[in-house]
């Protein structure tokens, strides 16, 4: 019934990467987005959102 946790995390990571690419972010600290963990991607999303609010 439930999707495996790994599959769910991969889907979330893919969604976050898509959002960052739509906002023109392709690398973070010299690394491709797919090389980063979900935590690092979420941090970048939050940093990007907070800089847009200023």
C-alpha distance matrix in Angstrom:
0.0 3.8 6.7 9.3 12.1 14.6 13.1 12.9 16.5 17.8 16.7 18.5 21.4 21.8 22.0 24.6 26.5 26.7 28.0 30.6 31.8 32.2 34.5 36.5 35.2 34.9 35.9 35.9 38.8 39.3 35.8 33.5 30.5 28.0 29.9 29.2 26.5 24.3 26.6 29.7 28.3 27.4 30.9 32.5 30.8 32.1 35.5 35.6 34.8 37.4 40.0 39.6 40.2 43.6
3.8 0.0 3.8 6.3 8.5 11.4 10.2 9.5 12.9 14.6 13.8 15.2 18.1 18.8 19.1 21.4 23.5 23.9 25.1 27.5 28.9 29.5 31.6 33.6 32.1 31.9 32.6 32.5 35.3 36.0 32.4 30.4 27.3 24.9 26.7 25.7 22.9 20.6 22.9 26.0 24.7 23.8 27.3 28.9 27.3 28.6 31.9 32.3 31.5 34.0 36.7 36.4 37.0 40.3
6.7 3.8 0.0 3.8 6.3 8.3 6.5 6.5 10.0 11.1 10.5 12.4 15.0 15.5 16.2 18.6 20.3 20.9 22.4 24.6 25.8 26.7 28.8 30.6 29.0 28.5 29.3 29.4 32.2 32.6 29.1 26.9 23.9 21.4 23.2 22.5 20.0 17.9 20.5 23.3 21.9 21.5 25.0 26.4 24.9 26.6 29.8 29.9 29.5 32.1 34.6 34.4 35.3 38.6
9.3 6.3 3.8 0.0 3.8 5.5 5.3 6.4 8.8 10.1 10.8 12.6 14.4 15.5 16.9 18.7 20.2 21.4 23.1 24.8 26.0 27.4 29.3 30.7 28.8 28.0 28.4 28.2 30.7 31.1 27.4 25.6 22.8 20.1 21.4 20.8 18.0 16.4 19.0 21.9 21.0 20.8 24.1 25.7 24.8 26.4 29.4 29.9 29.8 32.2 34.6 34.8 35.9 38.9
12.1 8.5 6.3 3.8 0.0 3.8 5.4 5.0 6.2 8.6 9.8 10.6 12.2 14.2 15.4 16.6 18.3 20.0 21.2 22.7 24.3 25.9 27.4 28.8 26.6 26.1 26.1 25.5 27.9 28.7 25.1 23.6 20.7 18.3 19.3 18.1 15.1 13.3 15.5 18.6 18.0 17.7 20.8 22.7 21.9 23.3 26.2 27.0 27.0 29.2 31.6 32.1 33.0 35.9
14.6 11.4 8.3 5.5 3.8 0.0 3.8 5.4 5.2 6.1 8.6 9.9 10.4 12.2 14.2 15.3 16.3 18.3 20.0 21.1 22.4 24.3 25.9 26.9 24.6 23.6 23.5 23.2 25.4 25.8 22.2 20.5 17.9 15.2 16.1 15.4 12.8 11.7 14.4 17.0 16.4 16.9 19.9 21.4 21.0 22.8 25.4 26.0 26.6 28.9 30.9 31.5 32.9 35.6
13.1 10.2 6.5 5.3 5.4 3.8 0.0 3.8 5.5 5.1 6.2 8.7 9.8 10.5 12.3 14.3 15.3 16.5 18.5 20.1 21.0 22.6 24.6 25.8 23.9 22.9 23.4 23.6 26.3 26.5 22.8 20.6 17.9 15.1 16.8 16.5 14.3 12.8 16.0 18.3 16.9 17.4 20.8 21.8 20.9 23.1 25.8 25.9 26.2 28.9 30.9 31.0 32.5 35.5
12.9 9.5 6.5 6.4 5.0 5.4 3.8 0.0 3.8 5.4 5.1 6.3 8.6 9.9 10.7 12.5 14.3 15.4 16.8 18.6 20.1 21.3 23.1 24.7 22.9 22.5 23.1 23.0 25.8 26.5 23.1 21.0 17.8 15.7 17.6 16.5 13.9 11.5 14.4 17.0 15.4 15.2 18.7 20.0 18.7 20.5 23.5 23.7 23.6 26.2 28.5 28.5 29.7 32.8
16.5 12.9 10.0 8.8 6.2 5.2 5.5 3.8 0.0 3.8 5.4 5.0 6.1 8.5 9.8 10.5 12.2 14.2 15.4 16.5 18.3 20.0 21.3 22.7 20.4 20.0 20.2 19.7 22.4 23.2 19.7 18.0 14.8 12.9 14.3 12.9 10.2 7.9 10.8 13.4 12.2 12.2 15.5 16.9 16.1 17.9 20.7 21.2 21.5 23.9 26.0 26.4 27.8 30.6
17.8 14.6 11.1 10.1 8.6 6.1 5.1 5.4 3.8 0.0 3.8 5.4 5.0 6.0 8.6 9.9 10.4 12.2 14.2 15.3 16.3 18.3 20.1 21.0 18.9 17.9 18.4 18.6 21.4 21.6 18.0 15.8 12.8 10.3 12.4 11.8 10.1 8.5 12.1 13.8 12.1 13.1 16.5 17.0 16.4 18.9 21.3 21.3 22.0 24.7 26.4 26.6 28.4 31.2
16.7 13.8 10.5 10.8 9.8 8.6 6.2 5.1 5.4 3.8 0.0 3.8 5.4 5.1 6.2 8.7 9.9 10.6 12.5 14.4 15.4 16.6 18.7 20.2 18.6 18.2 19.3 19.8 22.9 23.3 19.9 17.4 14.1 12.2 14.9 14.2 12.7 10.3 13.8 15.4 13.0 13.4 17.1 17.4 16.0 18.5 21.2 20.7 21.0 24.0 25.8 25.5 27.2 30.2
18.5 15.2 12.4 12.6 10.6 9.9 8.7 6.3 5.0 5.4 3.8 0.0 3.8 5.4 5.1 6.3 8.6 9.9 10.7 12.5 14.3 15.5 16.9 18.7 17.0 17.1 18.0 17.9 21.1 22.0 18.9 16.8 13.2 12.1 14.5 12.9 11.0 7.9 10.8 12.7 10.3 9.9 13.7 14.4 12.7 14.9 17.9 17.7 17.7 20.5 22.5 22.4 23.9 26.9
21.4 18.1 15.0 14.4 12.2 10.4 9.8 8.6 6.1 5.0 5.4 3.8 0.0 3.8 5.4 5.2 6.2 8.6 9.9 10.6 12.3 14.3 15.5 16.7 14.4 14.1 14.6 14.6 17.7 18.4 15.2 13.1 9.5 8.4 10.8 9.3 8.0 5.5 9.1 10.1 7.6 8.6 12.1 12.3 11.5 14.2 16.5 16.3 17.1 19.9 21.4 21.7 23.6 26.3
21.8 18.8 15.5 15.5 14.2 12.2 10.5 9.9 8.5 6.0 5.1 5.4 3.8 0.0 3.8 5.5 5.1 6.2 8.7 10.0 10.6 12.3 14.4 15.4 13.8 13.1 14.5 15.4 18.8 18.9 15.8 12.9 9.6 8.3 11.6 11.2 10.9 9.1 12.6 13.0 10.0 11.4 14.7 14.1 12.9 16.1 18.2 17.3 18.1 21.3 22.5 22.2 24.5 27.3
22.0 19.1 16.2 16.9 15.4 14.2 12.3 10.7 9.8 8.6 6.2 5.1 5.4 3.8 0.0 3.8 5.4 5.1 6.3 8.8 10.0 10.7 12.7 14.5 13.5 13.9 15.7 16.4 20.0 20.5 17.8 15.1 11.6 11.3 14.5 13.4 12.9 10.3 13.2 13.7 10.3 10.6 14.1 13.5 11.3 14.3 16.8 15.6 15.7 19.1 20.5 19.9 21.8 24.9
24.6 21.4 18.6 18.7 16.6 15.3 14.3 12.5 10.5 9.9 8.7 6.3 5.2 5.5 3.8 0.0 3.8 5.4 5.1 6.3 8.7 9.9 10.8 12.6 10.9 11.8 13.1 13.2 16.8 17.8 15.3 13.2 9.5 10.2 12.9 11.1 10.8 8.1 10.3 10.4 6.8 7.1 10.5 9.6 7.7 10.9 13.1 12.1 12.7 15.9 17.2 17.0 19.0 21.9
26.5 23.5 20.3 20.2 18.3 16.3 15.3 14.3 12.2 10.4 9.9 8.6 6.2 5.1 5.4 3.8 0.0 3.8 5.4 5.1 6.2 8.6 9.9 10.6 8.7 8.6 10.2 11.2 14.9 15.2 12.7 10.0 6.5 7.4 10.6 9.7 10.6 9.1 11.7 10.8 7.2 9.2 11.9 10.1 9.2 12.9 14.2 12.8 14.3 17.5 18.1 17.9 20.6 23.1
26.7 23.9 20.9 21.4 20.0 18.3 16.5 15.4 14.2 12.2 10.6 9.9 8.6 6.2 5.1 5.4 3.8 0.0 3.8 5.5 5.2 6.2 8.7 10.0 9.5 9.8 12.5 14.1 17.8 17.9 15.7 12.7 9.6 10.4 13.9 13.4 14.3 12.5 15.2 14.4 10.7 12.0 14.7 12.7 11.0 14.6 16.1 13.9 14.8 18.4 18.9 18.0 20.7 23.4
28.0 25.1 22.4 23.1 21.2 20.0 18.5 16.8 15.4 14.2 12.5 10.7 9.9 8.7 6.3 5.1 5.4 3.8 0.0 3.8 5.5 5.1 6.5 8.9 8.7 10.5 12.9 13.9 17.6 18.4 16.7 14.3 11.1 12.8 15.8 14.5 15.1 12.8 14.6 13.9 10.1 10.5 12.9 10.8 8.3 11.6 13.2 10.9 11.3 15.0 15.6 14.4 16.9 19.8
30.6 27.5 24.6 24.8 22.7 21.1 20.1 18.6 16.5 15.3 14.4 12.5 10.6 10.0 8.8 6.3 5.1 5.5 3.8 0.0 3.8 5.4 5.1 6.4 5.2 7.2 9.4 10.3 14.0 14.8 13.5 11.5 8.6 11.2 13.7 12.4 13.7 12.2 13.6 11.9 8.4 9.6 11.2 8.3 6.8 10.5 11.2 8.7 10.4 13.7 13.7 13.3 16.2 18.6
31.8 28.9 25.8 26.0 24.3 22.4 21.0 20.1 18.3 16.3 15.4 14.3 12.3 10.6 10.0 8.7 6.2 5.2 5.5 3.8 0.0 3.8 5.3 5.0 5.0 5.8 9.1 11.3 15.0 14.9 13.6 10.9 8.9 11.2 14.1 13.7 15.7 14.7 16.6 14.7 11.3 13.1 14.7 11.6 10.6 14.3 14.5 11.8 13.6 17.0 16.4 15.6 18.9 21.1
32.2 29.5 26.7 27.4 25.9 24.3 22.6 21.3 20.0 18.3 16.6 15.5 14.3 12.3 10.7 9.9 8.6 6.2 5.1 5.4 3.8 0.0 3.8 5.5 7.4 9.2 12.6 14.5 18.1 18.3 17.3 14.7 12.5 14.7 17.7 17.1 18.7 17.1 18.8 17.3 13.7 14.7 16.4 13.4 11.5 14.7 15.3 12.1 13.0 16.6 16.1 14.4 17.5 20.0
34.5 31.6 28.8 29.3 27.4 25.9 24.6 23.1 21.3 20.1 18.7 16.9 15.5 14.4 12.7 10.8 9.9 8.7 6.5 5.1 5.3 3.8 0.0 3.8 5.8 8.9 11.7 12.9 16.3 17.0 16.6 14.8 12.8 15.7 18.1 17.0 18.6 17.2 18.1 16.2 13.0 13.7 14.6 11.3 9.6 12.5 12.4 8.8 10.1 13.4 12.4 10.9 14.3 16.5
36.5 33.6 30.6 30.7 28.8 26.9 25.8 24.7 22.7 21.0 20.2 18.7 16.7 15.4 14.5 12.6 10.6 10.0 8.9 6.4 5.0 5.5 3.8 0.0 3.8 6.3 9.3 11.3 14.4 14.5 14.5 12.8 11.7 14.8 17.0 16.4 18.7 18.0 19.1 16.6 13.7 15.3 15.8 12.2 11.6 14.6 13.8 10.5 12.7 15.6 14.0 13.1 16.8 18.3
35.2 32.1 29.0 28.8 26.6 24.6 23.9 22.9 20.4 18.9 18.6 17.0 14.4 13.8 13.5 10.9 8.7 9.5 8.7 5.2 5.0 7.4 5.8 3.8 0.0 3.8 5.9 7.6 10.9 11.3 11.0 9.6 8.4 11.9 13.6 12.9 15.3 15.0 15.9 13.1 10.5 12.6 12.8 9.2 9.5 12.7 11.7 9.2 12.1 14.7 13.4 13.5 17.1 18.4
34.9 31.9 28.5 28.0 26.1 23.6 22.9 22.5 20.0 17.9 18.2 17.1 14.1 13.1 13.9 11.8 8.6 9.8 10.5 7.2 5.8 9.2 8.9 6.3 3.8 0.0 3.8 7.0 10.2 9.3 8.6 6.5 6.3 9.5 11.2 11.4 14.4 14.9 16.3 13.4 11.1 14.0 14.5 11.2 12.0 15.5 14.6 12.6 15.7 18.2 16.9 17.3 20.8 22.1
35.9 32.6 29.3 28.4 26.1 23.5 23.4 23.1 20.2 18.4 19.3 18.0 14.6 14.5 15.7 13.1 10.2 12.5 12.9 9.4 9.1 12.6 11.7 9.3 5.9 3.8 0.0 3.8 6.5 5.7 5.3 4.7 5.6 9.1 9.4 9.5 12.8 14.0 14.9 11.5 10.3 13.5 13.3 10.2 12.2 15.2 13.9 12.8 16.3 18.2 16.9 18.1 21.4 22.3
35.9 32.5 29.4 28.2 25.5 23.2 23.6 23.0 19.7 18.6 19.8 17.9 14.6 15.4 16.4 13.2 11.2 14.1 13.9 10.3 11.3 14.5 12.9 11.3 7.6 7.0 3.8 0.0 3.8 5.4 5.3 6.7 6.8 10.2 9.6 8.4 11.3 12.6 12.6 8.9 8.6 11.6 10.5 7.8 10.7 13.1 11.4 11.3 14.9 16.2 15.2 17.1 20.1 20.7
38.8 35.3 32.2 30.7 27.9 25.4 26.3 25.8 22.4 21.4 22.9 21.1 17.7 18.8 20.0 16.8 14.9 17.8 17.6 14.0 15.0 18.1 16.3 14.4 10.9 10.2 6.5 3.8 0.0 3.8 5.6 8.6 9.8 12.7 11.1 10.1 13.0 15.0 14.4 10.6 11.4 14.3 12.5 10.3 13.7 15.5 13.2 13.7 17.4 18.0 16.8 19.2 22.0 22.1
39.3 36.0 32.6 31.1 28.7 25.8 26.5 26.5 23.2 21.6 23.3 22.0 18.4 18.9 20.5 17.8 15.2 17.9 18.4 14.8 14.9 18.3 17.0 14.5 11.3 9.3 5.7 5.4 3.8 0.0 3.8 6.8 9.3 11.9 10.2 10.6 14.1 16.4 16.6 12.9 13.3 16.6 15.5 13.1 16.1 18.4 16.4 16.3 20.0 21.1 19.7 21.6 24.8 25.0
35.8 32.4 29.1 27.4 25.1 22.2 22.8 23.1 19.7 18.0 19.9 18.9 15.2 15.8 17.8 15.3 12.7 15.7 16.7 13.5 13.6 17.3 16.6 14.5 11.0 8.6 5.3 5.3 5.6 3.8 0.0 3.8 6.3 8.3 6.4 7.3 11.0 13.5 14.2 10.9 11.1 14.7 14.3 12.3 15.1 17.7 16.5 16.4 19.9 21.4 20.5 22.3 25.3 26.1
33.5 30.4 26.9 25.6 23.6 20.5 20.6 21.0 18.0 15.8 17.4 16.8 13.1 12.9 15.1 13.2 10.0 12.7 14.3 11.5 10.9 14.7 14.8 12.8 9.6 6.5 4.7 6.7 8.6 6.8 3.8 0.0 3.8 5.6 5.5 7.2 10.8 12.8 14.4 11.6 10.6 14.3 14.8 12.6 14.5 17.7 17.1 16.4 19.6 21.7 21.0 22.1 25.3 26.5
30.5 27.3 23.9 22.8 20.7 17.9 17.9 17.8 14.8 12.8 14.1 13.2 9.5 9.6 11.6 9.5 6.5 9.6 11.1 8.6 8.9 12.5 12.8 11.7 8.4 6.3 5.6 6.8 9.8 9.3 6.3 3.8 0.0 3.8 5.4 5.5 8.5 9.6 11.6 9.2 7.3 11.0 12.1 10.1 11.5 14.9 14.9 14.2 16.9 19.3 19.2 20.1 23.0 24.7
28.0 24.9 21.4 20.1 18.3 15.2 15.1 15.7 12.9 10.3 12.2 12.1 8.4 8.3 11.3 10.2 7.4 10.4 12.8 11.2 11.2 14.7 15.7 14.8 11.9 9.5 9.1 10.2 12.7 11.9 8.3 5.6 3.8 0.0 3.8 5.5 7.9 9.3 12.1 10.6 9.1 12.6 14.3 13.0 14.1 17.4 17.9 17.5 19.9 22.4 22.6 23.4 26.2 28.0
29.9 26.7 23.2 21.4 19.3 16.1 16.8 17.6 14.3 12.4 14.9 14.5 10.8 11.6 14.5 12.9 10.6 13.9 15.8 13.7 14.1 17.7 18.1 17.0 13.6 11.2 9.4 9.6 11.1 10.2 6.4 5.5 5.4 3.8 0.0 3.8 6.8 9.6 11.7 9.8 9.7 13.3 14.3 13.4 15.4 18.2 18.3 18.5 21.2 23.2 23.3 24.7 27.4 28.9
29.2 25.7 22.5 20.8 18.1 15.4 16.5 16.5 12.9 11.8 14.2 12.9 9.3 11.2 13.4 11.1 9.7 13.4 14.5 12.4 13.7 17.1 17.0 16.4 12.9 11.4 9.5 8.4 10.1 10.6 7.3 7.2 5.5 5.5 3.8 0.0 3.8 6.6 8.0 6.0 6.5 9.9 10.7 10.3 12.5 14.9 15.2 15.9 18.4 20.1 20.6 22.2 24.6 26.1
26.5 22.9 20.0 18.0 15.1 12.8 14.3 13.9 10.2 10.1 12.7 11.0 8.0 10.9 12.9 10.8 10.6 14.3 15.1 13.7 15.7 18.7 18.6 18.7 15.3 14.4 12.8 11.3 13.0 14.1 11.0 10.8 8.5 7.9 6.8 3.8 0.0 3.8 5.3 5.3 6.3 8.7 9.9 10.8 12.5 14.4 15.5 16.6 18.5 20.1 21.3 22.9 24.8 26.6
24.3 20.6 17.9 16.4 13.3 11.7 12.8 11.5 7.9 8.5 10.3 7.9 5.5 9.1 10.3 8.1 9.1 12.5 12.8 12.2 14.7 17.1 17.2 18.0 15.0 14.9 14.0 12.6 15.0 16.4 13.5 12.8 9.6 9.3 9.6 6.6 3.8 0.0 3.8 5.5 5.0 6.1 8.5 9.9 10.4 12.3 14.1 15.2 16.4 18.3 19.9 21.2 22.8 25.0
26.6 22.9 20.5 19.0 15.5 14.4 16.0 14.4 10.8 12.1 13.8 10.8 9.1 12.6 13.2 10.3 11.7 15.2 14.6 13.6 16.6 18.8 18.1 19.1 15.9 16.3 14.9 12.6 14.4 16.6 14.2 14.4 11.6 12.1 11.7 8.0 5.3 3.8 0.0 3.8 5.4 5.2 6.2 8.7 9.9 10.6 12.2 14.2 15.3 16.5 18.4 20.1 21.4 23.2
29.7 26.0 23.3 21.9 18.6 17.0 18.3 17.0 13.4 13.8 15.4 12.7 10.1 13.0 13.7 10.4 10.8 14.4 13.9 11.9 14.7 17.3 16.2 16.6 13.1 13.4 11.5 8.9 10.6 12.9 10.9 11.6 9.2 10.6 9.8 6.0 5.3 5.5 3.8 0.0 3.8 5.5 5.1 6.3 8.7 9.9 10.5 12.2 14.3 15.3 16.5 18.5 20.2 21.7
28.3 24.7 21.9 21.0 18.0 16.4 16.9 15.4 12.2 12.1 13.0 10.3 7.6 10.0 10.3 6.8 7.2 10.7 10.1 8.4 11.3 13.7 13.0 13.7 10.5 11.1 10.3 8.6 11.4 13.3 11.1 10.6 7.3 9.1 9.7 6.5 6.3 5.0 5.4 3.8 0.0 3.8 5.4 5.1 6.3 8.7 9.8 10.5 12.3 14.3 15.4 16.7 18.7 20.7
27.4 23.8 21.5 20.8 17.7 16.9 17.4 15.2 12.2 13.1 13.4 9.9 8.6 11.4 10.6 7.1 9.2 12.0 10.5 9.6 13.1 14.7 13.7 15.3 12.6 14.0 13.5 11.6 14.3 16.6 14.7 14.3 11.0 12.6 13.3 9.9 8.7 6.1 5.2 5.5 3.8 0.0 3.8 5.4 5.0 6.2 8.6 9.7 10.5 12.3 14.2 15.4 16.8 19.0
30.9 27.3 25.0 24.1 20.8 19.9 20.8 18.7 15.5 16.5 17.1 13.7 12.1 14.7 14.1 10.5 11.9 14.7 12.9 11.2 14.7 16.4 14.6 15.8 12.8 14.5 13.3 10.5 12.5 15.5 14.3 14.8 12.1 14.3 14.3 10.7 9.9 8.5 6.2 5.1 5.4 3.8 0.0 3.8 5.4 5.1 6.1 8.5 9.9 10.5 12.3 14.3 15.6 17.2
32.5 28.9 26.4 25.7 22.7 21.4 21.8 20.0 16.9 17.0 17.4 14.4 12.3 14.1 13.5 9.6 10.1 12.7 10.8 8.3 11.6 13.4 11.3 12.2 9.2 11.2 10.2 7.8 10.3 13.1 12.3 12.6 10.1 13.0 13.4 10.3 10.8 9.9 8.7 6.3 5.1 5.4 3.8 0.0 3.8 5.4 5.0 6.0 8.5 9.8 10.5 12.3 14.4 15.9
30.8 27.3 24.9 24.8 21.9 21.0 20.9 18.7 16.1 16.4 16.0 12.7 11.5 12.9 11.3 7.7 9.2 11.0 8.3 6.8 10.6 11.5 9.6 11.6 9.5 12.0 12.2 10.7 13.7 16.1 15.1 14.5 11.5 14.1 15.4 12.5 12.5 10.4 9.9 8.7 6.3 5.0 5.4 3.8 0.0 3.8 5.5 5.1 6.1 8.6 10.0 10.7 12.6 14.9
32.1 28.6 26.6 26.4 23.3 22.8 23.1 20.5 17.9 18.9 18.5 14.9 14.2 16.1 14.3 10.9 12.9 14.6 11.6 10.5 14.3 14.7 12.5 14.6 12.7 15.5 15.2 13.1 15.5 18.4 17.7 17.7 14.9 17.4 18.2 14.9 14.4 12.3 10.6 9.9 8.7 6.2 5.1 5.4 3.8 0.0 3.8 5.4 5.1 6.1 8.6 9.9 10.8 12.9
35.5 31.9 29.8 29.4 26.2 25.4 25.8 23.5 20.7 21.3 21.2 17.9 16.5 18.2 16.8 13.1 14.2 16.1 13.2 11.2 14.5 15.3 12.4 13.8 11.7 14.6 13.9 11.4 13.2 16.4 16.5 17.1 14.9 17.9 18.3 15.2 15.5 14.1 12.2 10.5 9.8 8.6 6.1 5.0 5.5 3.8 0.0 3.8 5.5 5.2 6.2 8.7 10.1 11.3
35.6 32.3 29.9 29.9 27.0 26.0 25.9 23.7 21.2 21.3 20.7 17.7 16.3 17.3 15.6 12.1 12.8 13.9 10.9 8.7 11.8 12.1 8.8 10.5 9.2 12.6 12.8 11.3 13.7 16.3 16.4 16.4 14.2 17.5 18.5 15.9 16.6 15.2 14.2 12.2 10.5 9.7 8.5 6.0 5.1 5.4 3.8 0.0 3.8 5.6 5.3 6.4 9.0 10.6
34.8 31.5 29.5 29.8 27.0 26.6 26.2 23.6 21.5 22.0 21.0 17.7 17.1 18.1 15.7 12.7 14.3 14.8 11.3 10.4 13.6 13.0 10.1 12.7 12.1 15.7 16.3 14.9 17.4 20.0 19.9 19.6 16.9 19.9 21.2 18.4 18.5 16.4 15.3 14.3 12.3 10.5 9.9 8.5 6.1 5.1 5.5 3.8 0.0 3.8 5.5 5.2 6.5 9.3
37.4 34.0 32.1 32.2 29.2 28.9 28.9 26.2 23.9 24.7 24.0 20.5 19.9 21.3 19.1 15.9 17.5 18.4 15.0 13.7 17.0 16.6 13.4 15.6 14.7 18.2 18.2 16.2 18.0 21.1 21.4 21.7 19.3 22.4 23.2 20.1 20.1 18.3 16.5 15.3 14.3 12.3 10.5 9.8 8.6 6.1 5.2 5.6 3.8 0.0 3.8 5.4 5.2 6.9
40.0 36.7 34.6 34.6 31.6 30.9 30.9 28.5 26.0 26.4 25.8 22.5 21.4 22.5 20.5 17.2 18.1 18.9 15.6 13.7 16.4 16.1 12.4 14.0 13.4 16.9 16.9 15.2 16.8 19.7 20.5 21.0 19.2 22.6 23.3 20.6 21.3 19.9 18.4 16.5 15.4 14.2 12.3 10.5 10.0 8.6 6.2 5.3 5.5 3.8 0.0 3.8 5.4 5.6
39.6 36.4 34.4 34.8 32.1 31.5 31.0 28.5 26.4 26.6 25.5 22.4 21.7 22.2 19.9 17.0 17.9 18.0 14.4 13.3 15.6 14.4 10.9 13.1 13.5 17.3 18.1 17.1 19.2 21.6 22.3 22.1 20.1 23.4 24.7 22.2 22.9 21.2 20.1 18.5 16.7 15.4 14.3 12.3 10.7 9.9 8.7 6.4 5.2 5.4 3.8 0.0 3.8 5.6
40.2 37.0 35.3 35.9 33.0 32.9 32.5 29.7 27.8 28.4 27.2 23.9 23.6 24.5 21.8 19.0 20.6 20.7 16.9 16.2 18.9 17.5 14.3 16.8 17.1 20.8 21.4 20.1 22.0 24.8 25.3 25.3 23.0 26.2 27.4 24.6 24.8 22.8 21.4 20.2 18.7 16.8 15.6 14.4 12.6 10.8 10.1 9.0 6.5 5.2 5.4 3.8 0.0 3.8
43.6 40.3 38.6 38.9 35.9 35.6 35.5 32.8 30.6 31.2 30.2 26.9 26.3 27.3 24.9 21.9 23.1 23.4 19.8 18.6 21.1 20.0 16.5 18.3 18.4 22.1 22.3 20.7 22.1 25.0 26.1 26.5 24.7 28.0 28.9 26.1 26.6 25.0 23.2 21.7 20.7 19.0 17.2 15.9 14.9 12.9 11.3 10.6 9.3 6.9 5.6 5.6 3.8 0.0
